[in-house]
């Protein structure tokens, strides 16, 4: 039996965790990591590594919370194991403080971290310029240590890490069945994504072993994050800035801002400067696509664009990217149903070549069933389909629309399976995703659809 070959491009925290998820999820496949930079020379090595999630406007909050919870649970298990020191993962408590009361007094991740509560007036006295705050316990990754631990786990699983600078993703064709693009800012060159732009981050690392609690101001531009061997002081978010050299004036500004929050830092020693270019300019791109070229078809799962929040969601997002890559080959050319699972497409942002329906992003409440191709209700992908190149994902689809969608696919299959399913993408759980209780007609259509999926679309 052919063992699928998957190349993961990129060896930052997103790439390594995605490769590890691929190696752990069944059925077996051959995985290789290809990267021009590895730790300690990646953007992830500069990351402060604190598990406090960013908010991505183009991704539904339940999905962001899922990614964060899965990441938190994964790292919490490591922190409670004998691997904690080798992995560089530990618990840390502290405060997030505000100069004015935020619009969202309780963030979406409050019930994921430990002991989340509002700060008391006595606690706020430590920060006289601030009027509101939270206190909680979260996790911190020592970035370079964690990356080295991931590399060790990958090699133990038989996954090689190859040092190679690619000029284009097509260089991996046809040696690999699927390419998972976790190249971050490198996607400008490798995937031709002109939307992805650098968000320059400069941080300082100092020795201040008396500091045990983190301090984060507002949305996190200024922070003091104690670690195992140093304290990370930040930071900057300089959109469109490609400069990788530390700027002395910026360092002075960061240090001044952090000392305003924690005056004892003026006694810190051993200051080091670091700069990293985060992939920004667009939202997270977690998407499968089939790219046609003169050499054939390249099947790609894109997984990048996390800006400065990659560490906080890396494991949950990697699990989702791995499921996309493991399901089958995109397009239905060899797409069989194994355990009720076939290739499913999640498009959180539109991409070049995808039709106008992608402009209707997540959050659509009602659907034009003559144009819908993919719909999600609850935790299941409900639809199948395809006409021309347009694609749409809908969430919280109304019950009557679910019935219409199922019946429409039923008609499409009867009319012309080949024409309408050139880019087949369907059902995460075929056996459960279409509840037969919708109506009698939908129940009959369900049986017909599943039969066609299992028997004829290969």
Secondary structure, DSSP 8 states (H G I E B T S, - for coil): ----EEEEE--SHHHHHHHHHHHHSSS--EEEEEES--TTSSGGGG---B------TTS-HHHHHHHHHHHHHHHHHHHTSTTHHHHTEEEEEEEEEESS--S-SS-TTTTTSEEEEE--HHHHTTSTT--EEEEEEEEEE-HHHHHHHHHHHHHHTT-EEEE---S-GGGGTTT-SEEEE--GGGHHHHS--TT-EEEEEEEEEEE-TT--SEEEETTTTEEEEE-SS-EEEE---EET----S--HHHHHHHHHHHHHH-GGGGG-EEEEEEEEEEEESS--EEEEEEEEETTEEEEEEEEE--TT-HHHHHHHHHHHHHHHHHH--TBSTT---BTTB------SS--TT--GGGGS-TT--S--TTT----EETTEE-----BTTB----SS--HHHHHHHHHHHHHHHHHHHHHHTTTB---SSHHHHS-TTS-HHHHHHHHHHHHHHHHT--
